[in-house]
Amino acid sequence: MNKPAIPIDKRFRGYLPIVIDIETAGFNPKKNAILEIAAVIVEFNDQHELEITERHSAHVIPFKNAELDESALKFNGIDPHHPFRMAVEEAAALHLLFKPIKDAVKRNDCTRAILVGHNPAFDIGFLNAAIQRTQIKRSPFHPFSTFDTATLGGLVYQQTVLSKIVQAAGMEWDNEQAHSALYDAEKTAEVFCRIVNRWKQLEVQ
């Protein structure tokens, strides 16, 4: 992609917000596998409003000796062994996402990415564990700082559950698509953009 008309570097102290959602086989990042991971890139348009510009996702093969919690699989509806998942190894999935993220960081004159998530302690915990397992040396992400749409949603819309925030913001929510990493990441990104752009309008007033 070409360099944006308005780079985002000044808006978030040199960080580029990248929305991440991860679907897993449990709650322990060291023991349970990542099954899906999605990244949504947001950038300024010509009107200085934040919008989605790229979407990337991958189905992930559980790492060797990973534990698969049946209750987690039932919740997200993922069959890790389905022959048509087109899943890739964990390292390949991270490289697939990190390349466009690094490109976006560079074209926006930012120093690194910052993870935006819904209750992001979960996502960054699994992301950092995967980075450690795969021995990736240069992650584009800040290792612990995040933006949380649950907190922002509570502030702006009096809701903390993603589906309720989306609906309170006047957007559509599809329960059938929920708990897909890409769908949840897109909806989280839409909420984040809506809140940032709303704040900009309040500043103008």
Backbone as a printed PyTorch tensor [residue, N CA C, xyz], in Angstrom:
tensor([[[  0.8280,  -1.2010,   0.0000],
         [  0.0000,   0.0000,   0.0000],
         [  0.8640,   1.2520,   0.0000]],

        [[  0.3090,   2.3370,  -0.5600],
         [  1.0250,   3.6050,  -0.5660],
         [  0.9870,   4.2470,   0.8170]],

        [[  1.9100,   5.1840,   1.0200],
         [  1.9500,   5.9160,   2.2900],
         [  0.6510,   6.6840,   2.4570]],

        [[ -0.0050,   6.6110,   3.6160],
         [ -1.2700,   7.3090,   3.8090],
         [ -1.0940,   8.8220,   3.7680]],

        [[ -2.1770,   9.5160,   3.3930],
         [ -2.1190,  10.9750,   3.3300],
         [ -1.8510,  11.5620,   4.7120]],

        [[ -2.3730,  10.9090,   5.7400],
         [ -2.1810,  11.3720,   7.1180],
         [ -1.6440,  10.2020,   7.9400]],

        [[ -0.3360,  10.1250,   8.1320],
         [  0.2120,   9.0550,   8.9790],
         [ -0.3380,   9.1580,  10.3960]],

        [[ -0.3510,   8.0250,  11.0920],
         [ -0.9980,   7.9590,  12.4000],
         [ -0.0170,   8.1560,  13.5580]],

        [[  1.2350,   8.4360,  13.2300],
         [  2.2950,   8.4070,  14.2530],
         [  2.0680,   9.3620,  15.4130]],

        [[  1.4520,  10.5100,  15.1700],
         [  1.2770,  11.5000,  16.2440],
         [  0.0700,  11.1950,  17.1370]],

        [[ -0.8580,  10.3600,  16.6760],
         [ -2.1150,  10.1700,  17.4110],
         [ -1.9530,   9.3110,  18.6590]],

        [[ -1.1310,   8.2600,  18.5750],
         [ -0.9960,   7.3400,  19.7060],
         [  0.4580,   7.2080,  20.1420]],

        [[  1.1470,   8.3330,  20.2170],
         [  2.5160,   8.3840,  20.7290],
         [  3.4690,   7.4500,  19.9930]],

        [[  3.3270,   7.4250,  18.6750],
         [  4.2300,   6.6160,  17.8600],
         [  3.8130,   5.1700,  17.7000]],

        [[  2.6750,   4.7750,  18.2810],
         [  2.1880,   3.4000,  18.1610],
         [  1.1060,   3.3040,  17.0870]],

        [[  1.1010,   2.1920,  16.3720],
         [  0.0410,   1.9190,  15.4030],
         [ -0.9160,   0.8900,  16.0080]],

        [[ -2.1900,   1.2390,  16.2160],
         [ -3.1330,   0.2710,  16.7770],
         [ -3.3980,  -0.8740,  15.7880]],

        [[ -3.2210,  -2.0870,  16.2470],
         [ -3.5290,  -3.2750,  15.4590],
         [ -4.4990,  -4.1200,  16.2740]],

        [[ -5.6660,  -4.3720,  15.7190],
         [ -6.6840,  -5.1320,  16.4320],
         [ -6.4020,  -6.6270,  16.2460]],

        [[ -6.2970,  -7.3380,  17.3540],
         [ -5.9920,  -8.7680,  17.3430],
         [ -7.1010,  -9.5340,  18.0530]],

        [[ -7.5090, -10.6380,  17.4390],
         [ -8.3780, -11.5740,  18.1570],
         [ -7.8230, -12.9760,  17.9690]],

        [[ -7.8110, -13.7440,  19.0460],
         [ -7.2480, -15.0910,  19.0370],
         [ -8.2730, -16.0610,  19.6050]],

        [[ -8.5310, -17.1360,  18.8750],
         [ -9.3700, -18.2220,  19.3660],
         [ -8.4540, -19.3680,  19.7790]],

        [[ -8.7180, -19.9350,  20.9450],
         [ -7.7770, -20.8890,  21.5210],
         [ -8.4840, -22.1600,  21.9950]],

        [[ -7.6550, -23.1270,  22.4060],
         [ -8.1560, -24.3870,  22.9410],
         [ -8.0620, -24.3970,  24.4600]],

        [[ -8.3020, -23.2580,  25.0860],
         [ -8.2280, -23.1620,  26.5360],
         [ -7.7670, -21.7990,  26.9880]],

        [[ -7.4650, -21.6680,  28.2780],
         [ -7.1330, -20.3700,  28.8590],
         [ -5.6650, -20.2350,  29.2740]],

        [[ -4.8950, -21.2870,  29.1430],
         [ -3.4880, -21.2540,  29.5550],
         [ -2.6000, -21.0620,  28.3250]],

        [[ -1.9650, -19.8870,  28.1680],
         [ -1.1870, -19.6210,  26.9510],
         [  0.0300, -20.5160,  26.7820]],

        [[  0.5210, -21.1060,  27.8620],
         [  1.6850, -21.9780,  27.7560],
         [  1.3070, -23.4220,  27.4320]],

        [[  0.0650, -23.8000,  27.7320],
         [ -0.3500, -25.1910,  27.5330],
         [ -1.3720, -25.3760,  26.4200]],

        [[ -2.2550, -24.3810,  26.2470],
         [ -3.3430, -24.5140,  25.2740],
         [ -2.9820, -23.8670,  23.9390]],

        [[ -3.4620, -24.4660,  22.8740],
         [ -3.0810, -24.0460,  21.5200],
         [ -3.8640, -22.8400,  21.0290]],

        [[ -3.2180, -22.0360,  20.2010],
         [ -3.9110, -21.0410,  19.3720],
         [ -4.4970, -21.7880,  18.1770]],

        [[ -5.7790, -21.5640,  17.9090],
         [ -6.4520, -22.2350,  16.7990],
         [ -6.7490, -21.2870,  15.6420]],

        [[ -7.0210, -20.0390,  15.9500],
         [ -7.2280, -19.0010,  14.9310],
         [ -6.6220, -17.7050,  15.4430]],

        [[ -6.0780, -16.9290,  14.5190],
         [ -5.5870, -15.5970,  14.8860],
         [ -5.9030, -14.6390,  13.7460]],

        [[ -6.3660, -13.4540,  14.0930],
         [ -6.7120, -12.4460,  13.0900],
         [ -6.1440, -11.0960,  13.4960]],

        [[ -5.7450, -10.3250,  12.4990],
         [ -5.2410,  -8.9650,  12.7160],
         [ -5.9580,  -8.0170,  11.7660]],

        [[ -6.4470,  -6.9170,  12.3040],
         [ -7.1030,  -5.8850,  11.5020],
         [ -6.3130,  -4.5920,  11.6690]],

        [[ -5.8880,  -4.0360,  10.5490],
         [ -5.0990,  -2.8060,  10.5480],
         [ -6.0270,  -1.6160,  10.3510]],

        [[ -5.8590,  -0.5900,  11.1830],
         [ -6.6540,   0.6310,  11.0610],
         [ -5.7180,   1.8120,  10.8040]],

        [[ -6.1770,   2.7280,   9.9300],
         [ -5.3670,   3.8980,   9.5730],
         [ -6.2820,   5.0880,   9.3370]],

        [[ -5.6930,   6.2760,   9.2740],
         [ -6.4620,   7.4760,   8.9900],
         [ -6.8100,   7.5590,   7.5070]],

        [[ -8.0330,   8.0130,   7.2190],
         [ -8.3840,   8.3610,   5.8460],
         [ -8.1150,   9.8530,   5.6170]],

        [[ -8.5190,  10.3570,   4.4700],
         [ -8.2300,  11.7530,   4.1330],
         [ -8.9520,  12.7480,   5.0450]],

        [[ -9.9970,  12.2850,   5.7210],
         [-10.7430,  13.1640,   6.6360],
         [-10.2270,  13.0570,   8.0800]],

        [[ -9.0700,  12.3970,   8.2340],
         [ -8.4670,  12.2440,   9.5570],
         [ -9.3380,  11.3780,  10.4660]],

        [[-10.0780,  10.4540,   9.8540],
         [-10.8850,   9.5180,  10.6190],
         [-10.2780,   8.1300,  10.5180]],

        [[-10.3650,   7.3890,  11.6030],
         [ -9.7920,   6.0510,  11.6490],
         [-10.7230,   5.0660,  10.9480]],

        [[-10.1560,   4.2050,  10.1050],
         [-10.9540,   3.2070,   9.4040],
         [-10.1340,   1.9430,   9.1710]],

        [[-10.8260,   0.8420,   8.9280],
         [-10.1560,  -0.4200,   8.6320],
         [ -9.5710,  -0.3660,   7.2320]],

        [[ -8.2950,  -0.7560,   7.1110],
         [ -7.6560,  -0.7770,   5.7920],
         [ -7.2070,  -2.1690,   5.3600]],

        [[ -6.9320,  -3.0620,   6.3170],
         [ -6.5040,  -4.4170,   5.9680],
         [ -7.0160,  -5.4170,   6.9910]],

        [[ -7.2290,  -6.6440,   6.5020],
         [ -7.6310,  -7.7590,   7.3560],
         [ -6.7570,  -8.9570,   7.0160]],

        [[ -6.2530,  -9.6160,   8.0330],
         [ -5.4180, -10.8020,   7.8320],
         [ -5.7820, -11.8350,   8.8870]],

        [[ -5.8010, -13.1150,   8.4880],
         [ -6.1410, -14.1520,   9.4600],
         [ -5.5380, -15.4810,   9.0480]],

        [[ -5.4620, -16.3830,  10.0120],
         [ -4.9270, -17.7170,   9.7450],
         [ -5.5410, -18.7100,  10.7170]],

        [[ -5.8020, -19.9150,  10.2060],
         [ -6.1130, -21.0540,  11.0560],
         [ -4.7810, -21.6900,  11.4420]],

        [[ -4.6760, -22.1110,  12.6890],
         [ -3.3750, -22.5220,  13.2180],
         [ -3.4150, -23.9870,  13.6630]],

        [[ -2.3630, -24.7280,  13.2880],
         [ -2.1920, -26.1000,  13.7540],
         [ -1.7170, -26.0580,  15.2090]],

        [[ -2.3540, -26.8040,  16.0980],
         [ -1.8860, -26.8130,  17.4970],
         [ -0.4210, -27.2050,  17.5950]],

        [[  0.3180, -26.5070,  18.4490],
         [  1.7320, -26.8150,  18.5980],
         [  1.9130, -28.1910,  19.2440]],

        [[  3.0750, -28.7510,  19.1170],
         [  3.3590, -30.1010,  19.6170],
         [  3.0830, -30.1950,  21.1210]],

        [[  2.3490, -31.2260,  21.4980],
         [  1.9880, -31.5130,  22.8950],
         [  1.0440, -30.4750,  23.5020]],

        [[  0.3970, -29.6710,  22.6680],
         [ -0.5700, -28.6910,  23.1870],
         [ -1.7720, -29.4120,  23.7800]],

        [[ -2.3330, -28.8180,  24.8170],
         [ -3.5350, -29.3600,  25.4330],
         [ -4.7670, -28.7090,  24.7940]],

        [[ -5.7710, -29.5310,  24.5130],
         [ -7.0010, -29.0510,  23.8840],
         [ -8.1560, -29.2640,  24.8600]],

        [[ -8.6670, -28.1810,  25.3710],
         [ -9.7550, -28.2240,  26.3510],
         [-11.0830, -28.3900,  25.6050]],

        [[-11.7890, -29.4740,  25.8880],
         [-13.0300, -29.7580,  25.1650],
         [-14.0830, -28.6710,  25.3640]],

        [[-14.1350, -28.0820,  26.5580],
         [-15.1240, -27.0320,  26.8080],
         [-14.8280, -25.7920,  25.9660]],

        [[-13.5480, -25.4850,  25.7590],
         [-13.1740, -24.3420,  24.9210],
         [-13.5260, -24.6070,  23.4600]],

        [[-13.2910, -25.8300,  22.9980],
         [-13.6140, -26.1830,  21.6110],
         [-15.1210, -26.1450,  21.3790]],

        [[-15.8790, -26.5620,  22.3770],
         [-17.3310, -26.5130,  22.2540],
         [-17.8170, -25.0720,  22.2110]],

        [[-17.1580, -24.2010,  22.9870],
         [-17.5600, -22.7900,  23.0380],
         [-17.3120, -22.0910,  21.7110]],

        [[-16.1160, -22.2840,  21.1220],
         [-15.8170, -21.5640,  19.8760],
         [-16.1780, -22.3510,  18.6170]],

        [[-16.5810, -23.6110,  18.7880],
         [-17.0450, -24.3880,  17.6430],
         [-15.9640, -24.7870,  16.6600]],

        [[-14.7060, -24.8140,  17.1020],
         [-13.5970, -25.1290,  16.2030],
         [-13.1930, -26.5920,  16.3670]],

        [[-13.0610, -27.2810,  15.2500],
         [-12.5160, -28.6390,  15.2380],
         [-11.0700, -28.5430,  14.7690]],

        [[-10.1020, -28.6540,  15.6690],
         [ -8.6890, -28.4740,  15.2830],
         [ -8.2090, -29.4780,  14.2400]],

        [[ -8.8980, -30.5990,  14.1260],
         [ -8.4600, -31.6540,  13.2210],
         [ -9.2880, -31.7300,  11.9410]],

        [[-10.1230, -30.7270,  11.7010],
         [-10.9570, -30.7450,  10.4920],
         [-10.0550, -30.6750,   9.2570]],

        [[-10.2680, -31.5490,   8.2760],
         [ -9.3590, -31.6060,   7.1200],
         [ -9.4000, -30.3750,   6.2150]],

        [[-10.4550, -29.5750,   6.3010],
         [-10.5880, -28.4150,   5.4120],
         [-10.2990, -27.0890,   6.1060]],

        [[ -9.6520, -27.1360,   7.2760],
         [ -9.3190, -25.8880,   7.9810],
         [ -8.2490, -25.0800,   7.2440]],

        [[ -7.4280, -25.7590,   6.4540],
         [ -6.3010, -25.0970,   5.7660],
         [ -5.3980, -24.4030,   6.7810]],

        [[ -5.1470, -25.0840,   7.8840],
         [ -4.3540, -24.5020,   8.9660],
         [ -2.8650, -24.5660,   8.6610]],

        [[ -2.1230, -23.6580,   9.2650],
         [ -0.6670, -23.5940,   9.1010],
         [ -0.0040, -23.6710,  10.4760]],

        [[  1.2710, -23.9680,  10.4810],
         [  2.0120, -24.0130,  11.7420],
         [  2.0230, -22.6280,  12.3970]],

        [[  2.1920, -22.6360,  13.7110],
         [  2.1340, -21.3970,  14.4840],
         [  3.1160, -20.3470,  13.9690]],

        [[  4.3460, -20.7380,  13.6910],
         [  5.3580, -19.7890,  13.2080],
         [  4.9440, -19.1730,  11.8800]],

        [[  4.3980, -19.9920,  10.9850],
         [  3.9630, -19.4830,   9.6850],
         [  2.8080, -18.5030,   9.8380]],

        [[  1.9050, -18.7850,  10.7660],
         [  0.7710, -17.8850,  10.9980],
         [  1.2430, -16.5230,  11.5000]],

        [[  2.1990, -16.5270,  12.4240],
         [  2.7190, -15.2630,  12.9410],
         [  3.4420, -14.4750,  11.8580]],

        [[  4.2310, -15.1500,  11.0570],
         [  4.9280, -14.4640,   9.9660],
         [  3.9330, -13.8930,   8.9620]],

        [[  2.8600, -14.6380,   8.7010],
         [  1.8310, -14.1850,   7.7670],
         [  1.2110, -12.8710,   8.2240]],

        [[  0.9960, -12.7270,   9.5250],
         [  0.3970, -11.5110,  10.0610],
         [  1.4200, -10.4110,  10.3120]],

        [[  2.5990, -10.7880,  10.7640],
         [  3.5810,  -9.7700,  11.1490],
         [  4.1070,  -8.9770,   9.9500]],

        [[  4.1860,  -9.5970,   8.7730],
         [  4.7320,  -8.8800,   7.5970],
         [  3.8770,  -7.6550,   7.2510]],

        [[  2.5540,  -7.7820,   7.0390],
         [  1.7610,  -6.5790,   6.7300],
         [  1.6780,  -5.6020,   7.8930]],

        [[  1.7520,  -6.1100,   9.1290],
         [  1.7320,  -5.2120,  10.2820],
         [  2.9960,  -4.3460,  10.2920]],

        [[  4.1470,  -4.9600,  10.0620],
         [  5.4010,  -4.1990,  10.0180],
         [  5.3820,  -3.1780,   8.8790]],

        [[  4.8000,  -3.5590,   7.7390],
         [  4.6890,  -2.6150,   6.6110],
         [  3.8170,  -1.4220,   6.9980]],

        [[  2.7270,  -1.6920,   7.7110],
         [  1.8210,  -0.6130,   8.1160],
         [  2.4770,   0.2980,   9.1480]],

        [[  3.2300,  -0.2890,  10.0660],
         [  3.9650,   0.5130,  11.0550],
         [  4.9200,   1.4620,  10.3450]],

        [[  5.6210,   0.9370,   9.3480],
         [  6.6100,   1.7470,   8.6270],
         [  5.9540,   2.8740,   7.8450]],

        [[  4.8810,   2.5720,   7.1150],
         [  4.2900,   3.6170,   6.2640],
         [  3.5710,   4.6920,   7.0770]],

        [[  3.2580,   4.3990,   8.3500],
         [  2.6260,   5.3930,   9.2100],
         [  3.6300,   6.1200,  10.0990]],

        [[  4.9190,   5.8940,   9.8470],
         [  5.9950,   6.5520,  10.6060],
         [  5.9200,   6.2300,  12.1000]],

        [[  5.4120,   5.0450,  12.4250],
         [  5.3080,   4.6340,  13.8310],
         [  6.5480,   3.8420,  14.2470]],

        [[  6.7240,   3.6840,  15.5410],
         [  7.8660,   2.9410,  16.0540],
         [  7.5430,   1.4660,  16.2250]],

        [[  6.2870,   1.1560,  16.5830],
         [  5.8720,  -0.2370,  16.7040],
         [  4.3510,  -0.3060,  16.7880]],

        [[  3.8190,  -1.5190,  16.7730],
         [  2.3760,  -1.7130,  16.8900],
         [  1.9830,  -1.8430,  18.3540]],

        [[  0.7280,  -1.5140,  18.6380],
         [  0.1640,  -1.7400,  19.9670],
         [ -1.1150,  -2.5530,  19.7810]],

        [[ -1.2510,  -3.6080,  20.5650],
         [ -2.3850,  -4.5090,  20.4150],
         [ -3.6590,  -3.8720,  20.9520]],

        [[ -4.6870,  -3.8870,  20.0990],
         [ -6.0310,  -3.4870,  20.5070],
         [ -6.8560,  -4.7640,  20.5930]],

        [[ -7.5000,  -4.9800,  21.7250],
         [ -8.2950,  -6.1900,  21.8720],
         [ -9.4500,  -5.9800,  22.8220]],

        [[-10.3360,  -6.9720,  22.8450],
         [-11.4380,  -6.9380,  23.7950],
         [-11.0330,  -7.8210,  24.9590]],

        [[-10.7460,  -7.2010,  26.1010],
         [-10.0560,  -7.8750,  27.2090],
         [ -8.7020,  -8.4090,  26.7090]],

        [[ -7.8030,  -7.5060,  26.3090],
         [ -6.5990,  -7.8920,  25.5690],
         [ -5.5330,  -8.6170,  26.3720]],

        [[ -5.6550,  -8.6730,  27.6930],
         [ -4.6790,  -9.4420,  28.4690],
         [ -4.6580, -10.8920,  28.0020]],

        [[ -5.8130, -11.4080,  27.6190],
         [ -5.9180, -12.7680,  27.0970],
         [ -5.1280, -12.9000,  25.7980]],

        [[ -5.3950, -11.9920,  24.8530],
         [ -4.7670, -12.0930,  23.5240],
         [ -3.2590, -11.8680,  23.5840]],

        [[ -2.8220, -10.8650,  24.3320],
         [ -1.3840, -10.6000,  24.3540],
         [ -0.6430, -11.7060,  25.0990]],

        [[ -1.3050, -12.3440,  26.0590],
         [ -0.6870, -13.4690,  26.7370],
         [ -0.4310, -14.6210,  25.7810]],

        [[ -1.4230, -14.9430,  24.9580],
         [ -1.2540, -16.0200,  23.9830],
         [ -0.2860, -15.6200,  22.8740]],

        [[ -0.3460, -14.3530,  22.4450],
         [  0.5670, -13.8960,  21.4060],
         [  2.0140, -13.9710,  21.8800]],

        [[  2.2830, -13.4930,  23.0810],
         [  3.6490, -13.5180,  23.6080],
         [  4.1470, -14.9460,  23.8070]],

        [[  3.2580, -15.8490,  24.2410],
         [  3.6560, -17.2410,  24.4080],
         [  4.0140, -17.8680,  23.0610]],

        [[  3.2490, -17.5370,  22.0270],
         [  3.5300, -18.0690,  20.6930],
         [  4.8390, -17.5030,  20.1430]],

        [[  5.0770, -16.2300,  20.3860],
         [  6.3310, -15.6100,  19.9450],
         [  7.5190, -16.2920,  20.6140]],

        [[  7.3720, -16.5970,  21.8930],
         [  8.4500, -17.2840,  22.6240],
         [  8.6510, -18.7080,  22.1020]],

        [[  7.5590, -19.4350,  21.8630],
         [  7.6630, -20.8090,  21.3690],
         [  8.3340, -20.8760,  20.0040]],

        [[  7.9790, -19.9210,  19.1330],
         [  8.4880, -19.9400,  17.7580],
         [  9.8150, -19.2080,  17.6240]],

        [[ 10.2820, -18.5990,  18.7230],
         [ 11.5770, -17.9180,  18.7640],
         [ 11.6800, -16.8040,  17.7100]],

        [[ 10.5610, -16.1180,  17.5040],
         [ 10.5760, -14.9580,  16.6140],
         [ 11.2930, -13.8160,  17.3290]],

        [[ 12.3040, -13.2740,  16.6790],
         [ 13.1770, -12.2900,  17.3280],
         [ 12.6000, -10.8780,  17.3260]],

        [[ 11.8710, -10.5370,  16.2840],
         [ 11.4260,  -9.1470,  16.1430],
         [  9.9120,  -9.0660,  16.0010]],

        [[  9.2410,  -9.0630,  17.1370],
         [  7.7970,  -8.8530,  17.1160],
         [  7.5140,  -7.3740,  16.8800]],

        [[  6.5080,  -7.0470,  16.0670],
         [  6.1770,  -5.6280,  15.8660],
         [  5.4420,  -5.0150,  17.0470]],

        [[  4.9890,  -5.8450,  18.0110],
         [  4.1170,  -5.3650,  19.0740],
         [  4.8720,  -4.9520,  20.3280]],

        [[  4.3360,  -3.9430,  21.0040],
         [  4.7840,  -3.6410,  22.3540],
         [  4.4960,  -4.8730,  23.1970]],

        [[  5.4190,  -5.2970,  24.0640],
         [  5.2520,  -6.5750,  24.7660],
         [  4.1550,  -6.6120,  25.8180]],

        [[  3.7210,  -5.4470,  26.3360],
         [  2.6890,  -5.5020,  27.3790],
         [  1.6390,  -4.4020,  27.3020]],

        [[  1.8980,  -3.2990,  26.6530],
         [  0.8910,  -2.2340,  26.5640],
         [ -0.1980,  -2.6110,  25.5620]],

        [[ -1.4470,  -2.2860,  25.8970],
         [ -2.5800,  -2.6070,  25.0350],
         [ -3.6410,  -1.5220,  25.1350]],

        [[ -4.5830,  -1.5340,  24.1940],
         [ -5.8180,  -0.7620,  24.2840],
         [ -6.9670,  -1.7620,  24.4350]],

        [[ -7.9120,  -1.4540,  25.3340],
         [ -8.9680,  -2.3980,  25.6670],
         [-10.3360,  -1.8270,  25.2900]],

        [[-11.0120,  -2.4820,  24.3320],
         [-12.3280,  -1.9860,  23.9230],
         [-13.4100,  -2.2910,  24.9560]],

        [[-13.1580,  -3.2260,  25.8680],
         [-14.1250,  -3.4470,  26.9470],
         [-14.1780,  -2.2180,  27.8560]],

        [[-13.0070,  -1.6880,  28.1930],
         [-12.9440,  -0.4690,  29.0070],
         [-13.5200,   0.7210,  28.2530]],

        [[-13.1230,   0.8760,  27.0000],
         [-13.6200,   1.9990,  26.1980],
         [-15.1310,   1.8960,  25.9980]],

        [[-15.6140,   0.6730,  25.7810],
         [-17.0550,   0.4740,  25.6130],
         [-17.8290,   0.8100,  26.8730]],

        [[-17.2580,   0.4570,  28.0370],
         [-17.9010,   0.8130,  29.2870],
         [-17.9850,   2.3140,  29.4750]],

        [[-16.9330,   3.0240,  29.0540],
         [-16.8960,   4.4820,  29.1710],
         [-17.9080,   5.1510,  28.2480]],

        [[-17.9420,   4.7100,  26.9960],
         [-18.7260,   5.4170,  25.9780],
         [-20.1590,   4.8970,  25.8580]],

        [[-20.3280,   3.5780,  25.9440],
         [-21.6450,   2.9820,  25.6680],
         [-22.2830,   2.2830,  26.8790]],

        [[-21.6430,   2.3590,  28.0410],
         [-22.1540,   1.7250,  29.2530],
         [-22.2940,   0.2040,  29.1020]],

        [[-21.5040,  -0.3740,  28.2120],
         [-21.5090,  -1.8180,  28.0000],
         [-20.0630,  -2.3100,  27.9470]],

        [[-19.8410,  -3.5600,  28.3990],
         [-18.4920,  -4.1280,  28.3560],
         [-18.4050,  -5.4020,  27.5330]],

        [[-19.5430,  -6.0220,  27.2200],
         [-19.5670,  -7.2100,  26.3610],
         [-19.5290,  -6.7480,  24.9120]],

        [[-18.6800,  -7.3620,  24.0840],
         [-18.4760,  -6.8820,  22.7130],
         [-19.7840,  -6.8010,  21.9320]],

        [[-20.5840,  -7.8400,  21.9830],
         [-21.8260,  -7.8390,  21.2040],
         [-22.7390,  -6.6870,  21.6270]],

        [[-22.7920,  -6.4000,  22.9280],
         [-23.6560,  -5.3290,  23.4280],
         [-23.1020,  -3.9510,  23.0720]],

        [[-21.7680,  -3.8180,  23.0670],
         [-21.1500,  -2.5480,  22.6510],
         [-21.4650,  -2.2920,  21.1870]],

        [[-21.2930,  -3.3160,  20.3570],
         [-21.5620,  -3.1840,  18.9180],
         [-22.9990,  -2.7190,  18.6910]],

        [[-23.9420,  -3.3370,  19.3740],
         [-25.3420,  -2.9710,  19.1980],
         [-25.6420,  -1.6010,  19.7670]],

        [[-25.0260,  -1.2650,  20.9120],
         [-25.2330,   0.0640,  21.4980],
         [-24.6860,   1.1640,  20.5970]],

        [[-23.6680,   0.8230,  19.7980],
         [-23.0850,   1.7940,  18.8690],
         [-23.8760,   1.8900,  17.5660]],

        [[-24.9540,   1.1030,  17.4640],
         [-25.8050,   1.1730,  16.2760],
         [-25.3310,   0.3180,  15.1230]],

        [[-24.4810,  -0.6630,  15.4180],
         [-23.9670,  -1.5560,  14.3820],
         [-24.5890,  -2.9400,  14.5370]],

        [[-24.4440,  -3.7690,  13.5020],
         [-25.0510,  -5.0950,  13.5120],
         [-24.1120,  -6.1210,  14.1330]],

        [[-24.7060,  -7.0960,  14.8060],
         [-23.9560,  -8.2090,  15.3990],
         [-24.5940,  -9.5190,  14.9710]],

        [[-23.8020, -10.4420,  14.4630],
         [-24.2770, -11.7320,  13.9900],
         [-23.7580, -12.8320,  14.9130]],

        [[-24.6390, -13.4160,  15.7180],
         [-24.2290, -14.4660,  16.6520],
         [-23.6730, -15.6950,  15.9490]],

        [[-24.1070, -15.9210,  14.7140],
         [-23.6360, -17.0920,  13.9710],
         [-22.1600, -16.9710,  13.6130]],

        [[-21.7010, -15.7350,  13.3890],
         [-20.2940, -15.5240,  13.0140],
         [-19.3910, -15.2570,  14.2180]],

        [[-19.9870, -14.9950,  15.3680],
         [-19.2050, -14.6780,  16.5640],
         [-18.3130, -15.8470,  16.9480]],

        [[-17.1950, -15.5190,  17.5780],
         [-16.1590, -16.4730,  17.9980],
         [-15.3620, -17.0210,  16.8190]],

        [[-15.4900, -16.3810,  15.6760],
         [-14.5010, -16.5090,  14.6170],
         [-13.5070, -15.3820,  14.8470]],

        [[-12.2120, -15.6890,  14.7930],
         [-11.2070, -14.6690,  15.1140],
         [-11.3480, -13.4500,  14.2070]],

        [[-11.5610, -13.6710,  12.9080],
         [-11.6390, -12.5470,  11.9810],
         [-12.8860, -11.7140,  12.2370]],

        [[-14.0210, -12.3580,  12.4540],
         [-15.2560, -11.6060,  12.7020],
         [-15.1320, -10.7770,  13.9820]],

        [[-14.6580, -11.4020,  15.0520],
         [-14.5330, -10.6750,  16.3230],
         [-13.5150,  -9.5430,  16.2160]],

        [[-12.4200,  -9.7690,  15.4680],
         [-11.4220,  -8.7130,  15.2820],
         [-12.0040,  -7.5490,  14.4820]],

        [[-12.7810,  -7.8560,  13.4530],
         [-13.4000,  -6.7970,  12.6500],
         [-14.3710,  -5.9650,  13.4950]],

        [[-15.1820,  -6.6350,  14.3000],
         [-16.1510,  -5.9160,  15.1230],
         [-15.4390,  -5.0890,  16.2030]],

        [[-14.3800,  -5.6420,  16.7640],
         [-13.5910,  -4.8870,  17.7420],
         [-12.9720,  -3.6630,  17.0830]],

        [[-12.4850,  -3.8290,  15.8560],
         [-11.8960,  -2.7040,  15.1210],
         [-12.9390,  -1.6370,  14.8130]],

        [[-14.1330,  -2.0600,  14.4430],
         [-15.2020,  -1.0970,  14.1620],
         [-15.5470,  -0.2920,  15.4100]],

        [[-15.5890,  -0.9820,  16.5520],
         [-15.8670,  -0.2840,  17.8150],
         [-14.7460,   0.7020,  18.1310]],

        [[-13.5000,   0.2580,  18.0010],
         [-12.3620,   1.1290,  18.3050],
         [-12.3750,   2.3680,  17.4050]],

        [[-12.5930,   2.1670,  16.1100],
         [-12.6350,   3.3110,  15.1840],
         [-13.7840,   4.2460,  15.5300]],

        [[-14.9300,   3.6870,  15.8420],
         [-16.1060,   4.5070,  16.1770],
         [-15.8260,   5.3810,  17.4030]],

        [[-15.1860,   4.8140,  18.4040],
         [-14.9130,   5.5650,  19.6400],
         [-13.8560,   6.6380,  19.4000]],

        [[-12.7760,   6.2950,  18.6930],
         [-11.7210,   7.2790,  18.4050],
         [-12.2790,   8.4290,  17.5720]],

        [[-13.0850,   8.1170,  16.5660],
         [-13.6410,   9.1600,  15.7020],
         [-14.6680,  10.0050,  16.4590]],

        [[-15.4020,   9.3740,  17.3680],
         [-16.3590,  10.1270,  18.1830],
         [-15.6220,  11.0960,  19.0970]],

        [[-14.4960,  10.6700,  19.6540],
         [-13.7040,  11.5480,  20.5020],
         [-13.1970,  12.7480,  19.6980]],

        [[-12.7980,  12.5100,  18.4570],
         [-12.3380,  13.5960,  17.5970],
         [-13.4480,  14.6250,  17.3810]],

        [[-14.6760,  14.1530,  17.1970],
         [-15.7990,  15.0700,  17.0320],
         [-16.0480,  15.8700,  18.3000]],

        [[-15.8910,  15.2390,  19.4560],
         [-16.0700,  15.9580,  20.7180],
         [-15.0030,  17.0290,  20.8910]],

        [[-13.7810,  16.7200,  20.4590],
         [-12.6900,  17.7070,  20.5480],
         [-12.9870,  18.9280,  19.7100]],

        [[-13.5710,  18.7020,  18.5230],
         [-13.9140,  19.8230,  17.6270],
         [-14.9890,  20.6960,  18.2590]],

        [[-15.9550,  20.0590,  18.9170],
         [-17.0260,  20.8280,  19.5610],
         [-16.5150,  21.6480,  20.7370]]])
